[in-house]
Amino acid sequence: MPKTENNIEIIVVVSGQSERIRVNTHQTLEHLAREALQRSGNEGQAPSEWELRDAGGGLLDQSARIDSTSIVAGTTLFLNPKAGAGGAR
């Protein structure tokens, strides 16, 4: 059987900063979030403290595998801190 391409490039906007990330579709959205946080300089932050949303504002389950969602190459996702998590008071 020929090998299929499981790696895709996704754009993740982390608190307004755009990051292009190449991931394997068999990985979880949590892995994608962790990679986006690391690349944006937020490596000390846990993905569980952030919300991953699609372009329509729908909240994505970070435990889901990428290939079990409607995410395809070129998709833009948005990663922002959960309300009340961190930030100045």
QUIWO-V395243 format. One record per residue. N is the residue number from 1. PHI is phi in degrees with one decimal (999 if undefined). PSI is psi in whole degrees, 0 to 359 (999 if undefined). BURIAL is 1 if it has 16 or more other ideal C-beta (glycine too) atoms within 10 Angstrom, else 0. Layout:
# QUIWO-V395243
{{N:PHI:PSI:BURIAL} {N:PHI:PSI:BURIAL}}
This chain:
# QUIWO-V395243
{{1:999:139:0} {2:-72.2:146:0} {3:-74.2:132:0} {4:-93.3:156:0} {5:-82.2:114:0} {6:-101.9:355:0} {7:-98.5:132:0} {8:-132.7:160:1} {9:-103.9:128:0} {10:-123.3:146:1} {11:-100.6:125:0} {12:-118.2:122:1} {13:-94.4:111:1} {14:-102.3:107:1} {15:46.8:46:0} {16:90.2:351:0} {17:-101.9:120:0} {18:-82.2:131:0} {19:-128.2:128:1} {20:-91.2:125:0} {21:-129.9:129:1} {22:-98.0:122:0} {23:-133.0:159:1} {24:-85.0:134:0} {25:-67.8:349:1} {26:-85.7:354:0} {27:-84.0:164:1} {28:-85.1:163:1} {29:-65.4:334:1} {30:-63.2:319:1} {31:-61.4:316:1} {32:-61.1:315:1} {33:-62.2:317:1} {34:-61.9:317:1} {35:-63.7:317:1} {36:-64.3:319:1} {37:-63.8:317:1} {38:-62.3:313:0} {39:-66.9:333:0} {40:-90.9:4:1} {41:88.2:15:0} {42:-111.5:35:1} {43:-61.9:339:0} {44:-81.1:355:0} {45:-91.1:138:1} {46:-83.5:136:0} {47:-55.4:332:1} {48:-66.3:343:0} {49:-90.9:4:0} {50:-124.8:154:1} {51:-108.7:132:1} {52:-105.6:123:1} {53:-127.8:154:0} {54:-86.1:179:0} {55:-62.2:335:0} {56:-85.8:0:0} {57:92.0:1:0} {58:-72.1:133:0} {59:-73.5:132:0} {60:-102.1:142:1} {61:-79.6:113:0} {62:-68.3:346:1} {63:-83.3:351:0} {64:-76.6:145:0} {65:-76.0:146:0} {66:-56.7:319:1} {67:-72.1:354:0} {68:-98.3:5:0} {69:-113.6:182:0} {70:-90.2:10:0} {71:-72.0:130:1} {72:-129.0:172:0} {73:-54.0:135:0} {74:89.6:354:0} {75:-62.7:142:1} {76:-107.0:127:0} {77:-119.0:162:1} {78:-126.0:126:1} {79:-117.7:116:1} {80:-134.8:153:0} {81:-60.6:145:0} {82:-64.0:150:0} {83:-57.7:130:0} {84:84.9:355:0} {85:-91.4:121:0} {86:64.1:202:0} {87:77.5:164:0} {88:-79.6:152:0} {89:-111.2:999:0}}
